[in-house]
Amino acid sequence: MRNIDIATIPGGGATLSKSLQELCPDNYSDIRLKNKSLPESGEIGLFNCKRKVGFTLAEVLITLGIIGIVAALLLPAVIENYEKQEALSRLKKSYTTIANALQKAAVENGDLDTWDWSNNEKIVKEYLMPNFSSVKMYGTNCRYGGCFCLAVPGGRTIDNPEIPYRWPGGQGITSPMHNALASIQFLDGSCVNFSNVNAMEVWIDINGPYKKPNKIAKDVFVFYLGNNGQLLPYTYLGCNDDLDYRAAATGTGCGARIIEDGWNIKYDWHF
C-alpha cells in the first residue's frame, strides 16, 4: 500500500467526489465515510489515499523467466572468462619465477648446454633449487610422468595412472613428463620440470597434478630453455583455434601464443 496526500481538488461537490474516486479507487468508500461532507468548491480538502501497488503472480513469473534466460546466456561466458584469467595469472607467475631463477643459474653455472643433463636430479638440486624460495623437489625414481610432483610417504615418487595427462584432442600421454626427471613444486601447487630429452624443455603444470584438467594448453604449458637461461616459447605451432577438433593438435605452441597475444588467451577455450 502507498499513501498519497491529496489537497485542493477544485470543483467541489460532485466534481470533487468524481476526482477522488478516480484517484483513490481502492479506498474511496472509506474517504466518504470519514469525510461525511466533502469540501465545497475552492476549499482545501486533505485526504489519505491508499493505493495498492504490486505485481501479479503472472508478472513475477515472467520476470523470473527472463532473468533465468539472461543468466543462462551469460553464465558460460562469465565462467570461461574466470577460468582464462585464473590460468593467465598462474602461468604468468610461474613463468616469471622460473625465468628469473634460470637466468641466475646460468650466471652462476655457465650456459645451460654445458650442464651435464644426464644427471637431471643433480642439475635441479644443485643449480636450480638454490634460486627458488619455499619450494619442494621431487626425485627421479619414476616413469611416465610419475615424477611430476607426485610422491608417497617417505619421499619416493611413484607412477600414478589415476592422474593422466592429455593432449588437447583428449588422447592420454605418457610424456611430456619424460622418464626420470626431477620436478619442483611451488607453494601455490604449481609444478615444473626441466628436460633435454627431446630438447631443452620446461613443462609447467600451473595447478599441480592433483587438480584437473591436466591438459596441454589448459593448465599445462611448454617452453624452451635458451643457453643463457632465457625461458623462450617452445614453438609457435600446434595452437590453432580448433584444438578440440584436431586430434593432431599438440597445444605445445599455446604458451608462445599467449605471450604473443600480450598475455591473453585468444584461442578457443572449449576443448
BAZA-144693 format. One record per atom (N, C-alpha, C): residue in one letter; x, y, z. Coordinates in steps of 0.02 Angstrom, whole numbers, plus 50000, padded with zeros to 5 digits. Layout:
BEGIN
AXYZ/...
//
This chain:
BEGIN
M500424994150000/M500005000050000/M500445006250000/R500205011549967/R500575017749966/R500105023549983/N500315027950028/N499905033650048/N500035039550003/I499505042649979/I499555048549937/I499115054049968/D499415059649985/D499025065250012/D498755069349955/I498105070549957/I497765074349904/I497525080949934/A497685086449904/A497475092849929/A497175097149874/T496695100949890/T496375105649845/T496215102749777/I495665099449774/I495415097049710/I494845101749691/P494965106049643/P494445111149627/P493805107949601/G493275111649610/G492635109349583/G492135107949637/G492375104849693/G491925103449748/G491365098649728/G490955096849776/G490355092849763/G490475086749722/A490065086049669/A490085080149627/A490755079549591/T491035085449570/T491675085249534/T492225082549579/L492245084949642/L492735082649690/L492645075249704/S492025073249712/S491875066249725/S492125061849669/K492025064049608/K492255060149549/K493015059849546/S493345065549562/S494075065749561/S494375060949612/L494075060949672/L494305056449724/L494205049149703/Q493655047849672/Q493515040949652/Q494005038549600/E494225043249556/E494715041349505/E495415040449534/L495575044949582/L496235044749612/L496305039349665/C495765037949699/C495785033149755/C495265027649745/P495335023749693/P494825018549681/P494815013249735/D495385012249770/D495415006849818/D495085008449885/N495065014849904/N494765016449969/N494315022549965/Y493985023549908/Y493535029249900/Y492975028949951/S492715023049963/S492155022350011/S492375024450081/D492995022550102/D493245024550168/D493305032050174/I493525035250120/I493585042650122/I492895045750132/R492385043250098/R491705046050106/R491445045150176/L491625039450207/L491385038150275/L491725042850325/K492375043850317/K492755048150364/K492615055550352/N492455057250292/N492315064250275/N491595064650248/K491115064850296/K490395064450277/K490195070150231/S490495075950241/S490345081550196/S490985083650161/L491005082850096/L491605084650058/L491665092150052/P492255094950050/P492345102250045/P491985105049984/E491765111249992/E491455114649935/E491995116949887/S491765119649830/S492245121949780/S492705127249808/G493355126649797/G493845131549819/G494125130149887/E493805125849926/E494075124249992/E494595118649986/I495005118350038/I495545113250037/I495305106950071/G495405101550038/G495225095150069/G495845090650069/L496035087950127/L496625083550132/L496385076450146/F496535072050100/F496295065250105/F496875060450101/N496815055150137/N497325049850136/N497115044450087/C497455044250031/C497265039549978/C497745033649979/K497495027749992/K497895021649993/K497805017949928/R498345017449891/R498295014049827/R498715007649829/K498465002349804/K498814995949803/K499344995849748/V499954994349768/V500504993949720/V500824987049726/G500894983349672/G501184976649675/G501154973349607/F501384967049604/F501394963349542/F500954957149548/T500674955449493/T500284949249492/T500764943349489/L500514937349504/L500924931249501/L501194930149431/A500784931549381/A501004930649312/A501594935249295/E501544941549319/E502084946349306/E502734944149340/V502684941649402/V503264939249438/V503584933349402/L503174928649379/L503434922649344/L503774924549279/I503474929249243/I503764931349179/I504444934649191/T504484938949243/T505114942249259/T505654937249278/L505474932349320/L505954927249340/L506184923149280/G505724921849235/G505894918049175/G506404921749132/I506294928349124/I506754932449085/I507444932549118/I507454933449184/I508094933449221/I508454926849211/G508084921249214/G508394914749206/G508694913749137/I508344916149086/I508594915549017/I509234919649008/V509224925849033/V509824930149027/V510414927049064/A510274924349125/A510814921149163/A511104915149126/A510664911049096/A510894905249059/A511324907149000/L511174912848969/L511574915048912/L512244917948932/L512254921448989/L512864924949010/L513334920649053/L513054915849091/L513464911949139/L514044908349107/P513954904849050/P514534901449020/P515104906149003/A514934912148978/A515454916948961/A515814919549024/V515434920349077/V515734922649140/V516214917349167/I515994911049166/I516414905549190/I517044904949148/E516964905249082/E517544904749037/E518044910349050/N517794916349057/N518244922049070/N518614921249136/Y518264918649187/Y518584917449252/Y519134912249246/E518994906749210/E519494901449201/E520104904049164/K519994908049112/K520544910849073/K520984915349116/Q520654919849154/Q521024924549195/Q521424920949250/E521134915749278/E521484911849329/E522094908349299/A521994905349239/A522554901849206/A523104906849188/L522914912649163/L523414917649144/L523804920049205/S523454921249259/S523784923649320/S524284918549346/R524084912249348/R524524906949372/R525124905949325/L524994905949260/L525524904749212/L526034910449214/K525794916549217/K526254922249217/K526684922249280/K526384920349336/K526764920049398/K527314914649394/S527124908749370/S527614903249364/S528154905049314/Y527954907749257/Y528424909549204/Y528944914449230/T528714919649264/T529174924849290/T529654921949341/T529384917849387/T529804914949440/T530344910349410/I530144906149363/I530614901349332/I531124905049289/A530904909949251/A531364913649207/A531904917149248/N531714920149303/N532204923549346/N532704918649375/A532464912849397/A532904907749427/A533384904949375/L533144903849315/L533574901049262/L534134905849244/Q533984912149239/Q534504916949221/Q535034917449275/K534824917149338/K535304917149393/K535744910849390/A535424905149375/A535804898849371/A536304898949315/A536134902049258/A536584902549202/A537184906949218/V537064912249255/V537614916649275/V538084912949322/E537804909049367/E538204905649418/E538554899349392/N538244895949343/N538494889349323/N538664888749248/G538624894049212/G538784893849141/G538184892349098/D538274892649032/D537724891348985/D537424884448997/L536774883948986/L536414877849001/L536644871948959/D536884873148899/D537094867548857/D537754864548880/T538074867748929/T538684864848958/T538544860749020/W537924860649043/W537744856849102/W537694849449086/D537834845249134/D537794838049124/D537064835749136/W536674835949083/W535964834349089/W535834826949098/S536344822749093/S536244815649106/S536064814349179/N536244819049221/N536064818649292/N535564824249307/N534944823049286/N534424828149291/N534294830249363/E534294825449408/E534144826949478/E534684831449508/K535314830349490/K535854834449516/K535794841649491/I535614842449428/I535544849149400/I534994852949436/V534424849649446/V533854852949480/V534044854649552/K534374849949585/K534534850849656/K535084856049667/E535624855649627/E536204859849640/E536204866549602/Y535904866549542/Y535934872549501/Y535304876849507/L534724873449511/L534094877149508/L533784878549576/M533764873449619/M533434874249684/M533684880249724/P534334881749725/P534574887449764/P534284894149742/N534014894449682/N533744900749655/N532994901349664/F532694896449696/F531984896849713/F531914897349788/S531354899849811/S531224900149883/S530584896349898/S530584892749954/S529994889149979/S529714884449927/V530144880049901/V529924875049852/V530114868149875/K529804863149844/K529944856249861/K530164852549798/M530674848449805/M530924844549748/M530694837349752/Y530514834649693/Y530344827549687/Y530874824149645/G531084818349665/G531634814949632/G531444811449568/T531874806849545/T531804803949478/T531634796549478/N531434793849535/N531284786649538/N530574785349512/C530484786149447/C529804785549419/C529854784849343/R529264784149313/R529224784149240/R528544786649219/Y528484788549156/Y527844790749127/Y527504796249167/G527864801249185/G527564806949219/G527474806149293/G527674800349321/G527594799349392/G528004804149434/C528524806949405/C528954811549443/C528654818549448/F528134819849411/F527884826649406/F527514828649470/C527904830049522/C527654832249587/C527164827349618/L527314820849611/L526924815649644/L527384811649689/A527134809749747/A527554806049794/A527124802049843/V527444797549878/V527124793649931/V527504795049995/P527224793350053/P527584794350116/P528294791550113/G528764795250136/G529464793150132/G529834796650076/G529444800150034/G529764804249983/G529904800849917/R529724794449910/R529864790949846/R529304792549797/T529484794849739/T528984796449688/T528724790049656/I528114790449630/I527794784449603/I527444786049537/D527284780949501/D526844781649443/D526124782249469/N525734786149437/N525044786949459/N524574787349398/P524354781449375/P523924781349315/P523244784649327/E523064785949390/E522424789149405/E522454796649392/I523044799249379/I523114806349364/I523414806949295/P523024805649242/P523294805849174/P523364812949148/Y523844813849104/Y523904820049067/Y523664818748996/R523364823948965/R523064822948899/R523254828648852/W523274826748787/W523354831648735/W522684835148725/P522674840848690/P522044844448680/P521484840348650/G521674835648606/G521164831448575/G520874826148621/G521144825448681/G520884820648729/G521294814348737/Q521804813448694/Q522204807348698/Q522654807548760/G522704801848793/G523144801348850/G523874801448828/I524314803948870/I525014804348852/I525454801248907/T525974797948888/T526454795248936/T527024800248947/S527124804648901/S527534810548912/S527044816348900/P527164822448917/P527784826048912/P528264825248971/M528024823049028/M528474822449085/M528874816149076/H529434816749043/H529824810949022/H530084806949082/N530304801049068/N530564796749121/N531144799949159/A531164798549223/A531734800249265/A531914807649263/L531414811949273/L531534819049277/L531324821649345/A531764825349376/A531594828549440/A531124834449426/S530714836049476/S530244841649468/S530244845849531/I530004851949524/I529964856649579/I529254859049587/Q529014859049649/Q528344861449663/Q528364867749706/F527964872649685/F527944879049720/F527384879049773/L527374884149814/L526884884549869/L526164884649843/D526054887449785/D525374887749758/D525154881249725/G525584876049727/G525414869549699/G525654868449628/S525864873749594/S526104872949525/S526744868849524/C526864865549468/C527424860949462/C527804862149397/V528464861149399/V528864862149339/V529414856749337/N529554854449276/N530154850249268/N530554852549208/F531184850549206/F531654852849156/F531944846749121/S531964847149054/S532154841149017/S532594843048957/N533034838548939/N533374839248875/N533314832648836/V532754829148849/V532644822648816/V532554823748741/N532074828048722/N531974829648651/N532294836348634/A532254840848681/A532554847448676/A532614850048747/M532864856048755/M532924858748822/M532244861848841/E531824857648869/E531124859448880/E530974861048953/V530454865148961/V530174866449027/V529424865149022/W529184860649064/W528464859149066/W528184861849132/I527664865849127/I527364869049186/I526634866949193/D526474863849250/D525784862549267/D525584867949317/I525164872549297/I525034878549337/I524634877249400/N524314871449407/N523944870049469/N524114863149498/G524634859949472/G524854853549500/G524464847649475/P524724841649485/P524434835549456/P523774833449487/Y523614835749547/Y523004833549580/Y522394837649562/K522504842849522/K521934847049501/K521854846449425/K521254844849405/K521114844149333/K521064850949301/P521104851149233/P521024845549187/P521664841849169/N522254844349190/N522894841249171/N522934840349095/K522814845849061/K522764845748989/K523214851148959/I523584849148907/I524024853848873/I523604859748847/A523854865848858/A523534872048836/A522974874348881/K522794870248931/K522294872148981/K522634873949046/D523004869149073/D523374870449135/D524084867749132/V524294865449073/V524984863249063/V525254866849001/F525844869949010/F526134873948956/F526874872248947/V527114873048886/V527794870948868/V528214876948846/F528834876948869/F529304882248849/F529984879048834/Y530444883248811/Y531094880848788/Y531644884448826/L532164880848844/L532734883648881/L533264886348833/G533384892848836/G533924895748798/G534584894648835/N535124894548798/N535784893148829/N535974898048884/N535744904248877/N535934909348926/N535424909748983/G534974904748987/G534494904549041/G533834907749025/Q533734909948963/Q533094912848944/Q532554907548939/L531954909248959/L531374904848951/L531004907048889/L531054903148837/L530804905148771/L530194901148750/P529804903748703/P529234899848675/P529494893348644/Y529154887948658/Y529374881448633/Y529274881048557/T528694883148534/T528534883148463/T527934887748453/Y527854889948391/Y527264894048375/Y526744889848338/L526854883348336/L526404878848301/L525984874848351/G525454871848326/G525064867348368/G524594870848416/C524414877048402/C523934880548445/C523424884348402/N523084880748359/N522574883748317/N521914884348355/D521444887848325/D520804888948359/D520384882648366/D520544877448328/D520134871348330/D520484865748368/L520764867348426/L521124862348465/L520694856348483/D520044857548494/D519604852148516/D519414847548459/Y519504849648398/Y519294845548341/Y519874841948307/R520474844348315/R521054841448281/R521414836648326/A521374830248312/A521704825248354/A522454826248355/A522714829248302/A523444830048297/A523684836348332/A523234840548355/A523444846748387/A523794845248453/T524394847748461/T524764846248522/T524664851548576/G524514857648555/G524434863048604/G525084865648632/T525654862848609/T526294864948637/T526474872148619/G526154874848568/G526294881748549/G525854886848584/C525404884548629/C524934889148659/C525264893948709/G525804891648741/G526174896148785/G526464901948746/A526734900448686/A527014905648643/A526464910348619/R525894907448602/R525344911548576/R525084916248630/I525034913948691/I524804918148746/I525254924248753/I525924923148752/I526384928648759/I526344933348698/E526294930348639/E526244934348577/E525614938648577/D525084936248608/D524454939948610/D524414944548671/G524994946148699/G525004950848755/G524744947948820/W524914941648833/W524674938048892/W523914937848894/N523634935748838/N522914934548832/N522804927848801/I522254924648819/I522064918248788/I521534919748735/K521744919348672/K521284920848618/K521094914648578/Y521414909048593/Y521204902848558/Y520584900048592/D520254895548555/D519624892648580/D519744888948645/W519364890648697/W519454887748764/W519044881448773/H518594879948726/H518154874248734/H518444868048700/F518884864648735/F519164858348708/F519324853748766/
//
